[in-house]
Amino acid sequence: MALLGITVALLVWIATLLLISIMKQIHSSWNLPPGPFPLPIVGNFFSLDLKDVPKSLTKLAERFGPVFTLHLGLQRVVVLHGYKAVKEGLLKQKNEFSGRGEIPAFKEHENKGVIFNNSHTWRDVRRFALSILRDYGMGKQGNEERIQREAHFLVEELRKTQDILFNRRFEYNDKTCQRLLSLFNEDFHLLSTPWIQLYNNSSGYLKFLPGSHRKLLKNVSEIKQYALEKAKEHLQSVDFNCPRDVTDCLLGEMEKEKHSQEPVYTMENVAVTLADLFFAGTETTSTTLRYGLLILMKYPEIEEKLHEEIDRVIGPSRIPAVKDRLEMPYMDAVVHEIQRFINLVPSSLPHETTQDTMFQGYRIPKGTVVIPALDSLLYDNQEFPDPDKFKPEHFLNENGKFKYSDYFKPFSAGKRVCVGEGLARMELFLLLSAILQHFNLKSLVDPKDIDLSPIAVGLGSIPPHYKLCVIPRS
């Protein structure tokens, strides 16, 4: 009887906890956007395919509308899906949605730097980082010349088969460079796996378990440590009156604040800011180029049109320049279509509401994580007919001229738009033009057999591995 009494008491206790949890869910959901009913503790995880969360969000948007609520574990998330909702959230109510949602995989970067900073310092750090990048030529001729120089080195390296941050250029066989690029590549892949999707939304439960999150955390720490060491090296020789690079500029701000009670630019913040810029400025562009070359191997007729345009506008020997873009609408359209088609960061990075917010008639409490589904713009079937097909015509008008689309938001929008957007656009156009100016691409398999499906979809869309043969053009 005693055992029966204990069992009954335990069942009553569990039932009470579940009831309290359900009541809390109902109460906290008052006037929230609609969404699937969450289970206690796990929330709506069973409503998602962790191998392709963006596709799951699209299905939920068809059921609940363009603004809906999910509970991922104990975390409440509001999803903005479709052009109207995303634009209203990121642009019309950009201040209310300008916070950064927590990403446990980057715990070491939390509230420091540019990308993952959600403290009161993020605006100042972002503004200063953007001003430095502009001073060093982002989107201007200074950076164009750096990219053109790098394009030359890249072409020469291909025949054999970035100095803004640290005032040096890495050689292609530099072991440190190879190690960092390997870490960037591995991290981007890990961030797009089902386990890390789960970890980033339930780290409180999973952080003590074995798993790939431990490898990711170690990698993030190693990259930050590298940036910290470079910052310390610079500190030994810096001339604050004549900064050499972004690192010196950040150290200069730290020097100005050395007597401040609450300095923004500590050595730790400088290191994280450098790591943010290094990762974001390297991995996204290289992944886009890798994916783009694979696409062009699948569609040799598109590659041939690009060769014709390059030969007509640039010729065989002159280095491609940004001004050429005006006379190369097909190349411009292909670069945009690559970015649209590969859907590199499908759900953007998580935002967070900075205050209680009314949005399309719903109340979204302060501190709610917000996911702007960028893929819902890039794959809108009204703006881009046959969105699942690679068609440069999506960005060309009836006269063959380049046609801009306001749905093209691969860099996000609003207060948290990618700091390096101008640099990335320039790099993609110049580097792809330079490669195709000098080489024909050859696949080792029949182009019809090339599968463009990503091998992982999470934070990013990861291209499949492939082998590429480049044949010098005569």
N, C-alpha and C positions, 0 to 999 in steps of 0.2 A: 504493500500500500504506500509505503514511504517513497519508493521508487516511482510509482505511478503519480504521486503528488508532485514530485520534482519534475517529472516529464511534462505534466499538465502546466505547471508554473512556467517552465521553460518555453512551451509552445505559446502560452499567453503573452509572455514577455516579447518573444519574436514577433507575434502578431501585432502587439502594441507598437513596437518599433516600426514595423512596416506601415501601419496605419498613420503614425506620426509623420513618417517620410512622405507618404502619399498626400497627406493634408498640407505639408509644407510645400510640396510641388504644386498643388492646386492653388494655394494662397499666393506663392511667388509668381505664378503664371497669370495673375489677374491682369487682364487687358494686354497681355503679351500677344505677339503674332501667333497664329495657329501653328500646330505641329503635331506629330505623333505623340501619343501618351507615353511618358517615360516610365520605365520600370524602376523600382527602388535600386539604388546604388549604381547599377550599370547604365541607367538612363535609356538613350535611344541607340546604343551601339549596334543592336541587332537590326536596326533600320539601314545600316551602312555596310557597303562592301568595302572593306579596308584595302582591297587591292585596287580599287578605283572609286575613291570617295567623290570626286567631281561628278561622275556619272550617277551616283546615288543621290547627290544633291539635285541634279536635274530631274530625276524621277520624283523626288519629294516636292519640287517646285510645281510639277504638273498636277500634283495632288492637293497641295496646300496653298499655292499661289506664289507670287514673286518675293514675298517676305514671310519667312516662317521660323519657328523656334525649334531647336534641338537641345536635348540635355545629354551631354557627353560625360558620363560618370556623374559627378556632382557639379559640373560646369555648364552654365546656361549659355547657349550660342544662338545668335540670330543670323540667318543667312539672307543676303540680298542677291536676288537672281534676276537677270534680265537687265536690259539697257536702262529703263526708267528707274528701277530701284537702285541700281549701282550708281548711276549718275547723281541721283538725288542724295544718296548717302555720302558719296565721296566728294561731291562738288557743291551741291546746294546746302548741305548740312555738314560741311567738311570739318568745322571746329568740333562739333558734337561727336563725330566719329573718328577723331584724329589720334586717339590713344592706341597703344600697341598691346595686343593680347599676349599673354605669357607663352613662351615657347621653352619648356623645360630643358630641351636638348641644348639650348644656349644659355643655361643658367649663369655661366661665368660672364656673359655679356649683359646680363639683366641690369637695366637702368644705367647703362654706360654706352658710350659710342653713339652710332647713328641709327642702325637698323632695329635693334631690340630694346632701345631705351624708352621707358614709359614713365620716367621721373620728370620733375620740373625742368631738368636741364636739356631735354631732348631738342627743343626748338632752337636753343642757342647753339648746341653742338652741330645740329644739322645745318643751320644757317651759316655758321662759320666754315664748316667743311665744304659747303657749296661755293662759298665765296673764294676759298682757297683754290678749289678745282677750276673755277672760272679764271682766277688770276694766272693759273698755270696753263690756260689755253683751252679748257674744255669747250668743245663746240667751235673753237676758233682755229686760226691758221697754225698757232704754236703746236697744238695737238695733232693737227692734220699732218704736219711735217714729221712728228714722232711716229705716227701710224704708218706713214709712207716709208719711213726708214725701216720700221719693223716688217712691213710687207716685203721689202727687199730681202731682209734676212730670212723670212719665212719661205720665199720663193727659192732662195739658194739652198735652204735646208731640204726642201722638197726635191730639189734636183739631186741631192745625195741619196736618196732612199733605196719692262715698262718703267721708265726712269722717273715718273712723276712722284711716286710715294717715297722712294728710298734713294733717289739721286743716282741710280745705277740701272743698267740693263742686264737681265739674266741671260747667259748663254743657254742655248737649247740643251747642251750636255751638262749644264751645271747641276750637281747632285742636289743642292739645296732647292733649286728651282723645281727639279723633277719631284722631289719629296713633297714640296708644298702643293704642286699641281695634282699629285696623286691623292693628297689629303682632301683637297677641294672636291675632286671628282668623287672620291669615296663618300664624303660627307653628303654631297648632293644626292647620291644614290641612296644612302641609308635613310635620309630624311624623307624619301619617297616610298619606303617600304611599309607594309602593314604594321609591323611591330612598333616602329617609331611613331606612326600615326596614333597607335594606341597609347604609347608611352607619353606623347606630348599632351594627351588629354586625361591621363590617369597616372601621372608620375608618382603621386603619393602612395599608390598601391604597388607600383611596379619597380620603383627605383632600387629596391633591395634585392630584386631578382637578377639572375644572370640574363644576358641578352645583348643584342647589338647596340643598345643605348650606351652601354659601358664603353664600347669602341668609339662611338660617336663623341661622347663626352671627352674621352682621352684625346681624340683628334682636335676637337675645338680648343682644348687646353694647350696643345702643342703649337697650334697656329698663333694663339694669343701670346704664348711665351716667345715665339720667334719675333713677333711685332714688338714685344716689350724689350727684347735684347737689342733690336735695331734702334729703338728710341733711346735706350741708354747709351749706345755707341754714338749716336748723333749728339747727345747731351755733352759728350766730352769735347766736341770740336765745333759746336754751333756758334755762329755769329748772329745774334738776334737782330742786328741791323741789316744783315744780308742773308736771309733764309735761302737755303738751297732747294727745298722741296716741301711737301706737305708735312712731313715729320717735323722739320724745323719750325714751321709756322705754328703747329700745335704746341710744341715745346715753348715757343715764344708766348703763347697765351698762358701756359702754365707758369712761366716766369712772372708775368704781370700779376698773377693771382697768388703769389707765394706767401703773402701776408694776410690773405683772406681767411675768414673763419670758416666759410663754406665754399671752397674752390670747386669750380666745375672741371677744370683741366688738371686732374691729378695724373700721375704717371700711368696709373691703371686705366683711366679713361682715355688717355692718349693711345695706349696700346690697343684697346678695344676698338677705338675709332679707326686706327690703321688696319686692324684685322678685318673689320667690316668692309672697308673700302677695297682691300686686297681681294677678299673672297668674292664680293659682289661684282667687282670690276674684271675678274678673271673667269670664274666658272660659268657665269651666264652667257657671256659672249662666246667662249670656246665651245660650250654645249650647243649653242645655236648654230655655229659654223659646222660642227660635226654633223648635226642633224641635217643641215642644209645641203652638205655635200652628198649625203646619202640620198636625199630626195632627188637631187640633180642626176645621180647615177640611175635612178629608176626612170627618170623622164629625160632621155638623151635629146629628144626634140626641143625641150626647153633649154637645155644646155647649148644646143646649136644656135638657137635664137640669140642667146646671150653672147656667144662668140661673135656673131655677125654684128651685134650692136657695139661691142667693145672694139672690134676691128674698124668700124666706121667712125666712131667718135674718138677713141684714144690711140688706136694703132698698136703696133707691136712692141714699142720701146718706151714711150713716155709713161711715167708713173701716173696711175689714176689719181684724180683729184676730186674733192667734194663738188667743185663747180660742174663737173661732168654729169652729175646727177640730173641736172636740168635737161640735158640732151640724151639721157639714158632712162626713159620712162619704164622700159621693160625690166632692166636691172632693178630699178627702184621698186617696181611692183613685185618682183620675185623676192627681194629681201623682206618686204612687208608680208608677203604671203607665207614665207618660211616662218616668220614670227607668229603669224596668225595660226597657221596649220599645226605647228609643233606645240602651241599652247603651253609654253615653258613653265609658267607658275600659275596653274589653272585657277586656284582659289585665292591668289594673292597671299600675303602674310596676314595673320589675324589682326584686326583692328579691335578697339575697345571704346565704348562710350565714355566720354569724360564727364557726363552729367546725365540726370534723368532727361530722357529725350522723347518727344512725340514724333512718330514717324508713320506716315500714311494711316493715321488714326489709331495707331497702337502706342502703348507706353513701353519704352525700353529703358530699364533702370540703369543708373550709373554703374560702370564696371562690367557691363555685359560684353562678352566677346562677340565681335561682328565679323562675318566672313563675306567679303564681296566676291561673288563668283565671276571672275574675269572671263572664264571660258564661255559663259552664257552670252557675252558680247561677241567674242571672237568666233563663236560657232552659231550666231544668230542666222537662221535660214532665210529670213527676209532680206537682211542686209547682205549676206553672202550665200547666194543660192548654191546648193550642193556643198555645204560647209565641210563635209567629210572628205571632199576631193581637193587635191592641190591644184589650184587654178589661179595663176597670176592675173587673169582677167578680172578677179575680184577687185583689183586696184587699178584697172584701166577703163577709160571711157570708150565710147563708140569710135572715137578718132585715134585710139591708141595712146592717148595721153594719160599720165598718172592721175589717179582719182583718189583723193584722201577720204577716209571714212572715220566718223566720230566714234564708231564702235571699236576702232583699233586702240585698245588699251592694254597692251602686254606689259607696260611699265607701271600699271595702276594709274591712279589719278588723285588729285587733291593734295592734302597736307603731307601725305606719306608717299607721294610719287617717287620713283627711283631717282636718287640723286645723280646717277651717272647716265641718265637717258640720252643726253646729247652726245656723250662720248661713245656709248654703245652703238647708236645709229651710225655714227661716222665710221667706227671700226668695222661694222658689218659690211657697209657698202664698199669701203676701200680694200679690205682684205679679200672679200669674195671677188671683187673686180680684178685684183692683182693675180689671184690664183688662176682665174679663168683666162686672163690675158696670156698667161704663159703655158697653161697645161690643158690637155683634154683629160677628162675623168673616165676611168674604165673600171667597171665592176668585174669581179672575178666570178660572178654568177649571172645568169640571164636576168636583165632588168625586170622582167615580168615576175621573177621569183623573189624580188626584194620585198621584204615585209617592213613597212614603216611604223608598225605599231610599237609604242614605247614598251620597254621591258619592265618599267615600274611607273606608277602614277601616284603621287602623294603631294608633297610640297612642290615637287617638280615633275615634269614628264621626261623620263630618261631614255635617250635613243638606244636602239640595239647596237651591239658590237658588230663591226664589219671590217673588211679589208678593202683598201682602196689602192688602185694603181693610177699614178699620174704620168701622162705621156707628154713630153715637151712638144709644144706646137712649133712647127717649122715656119 
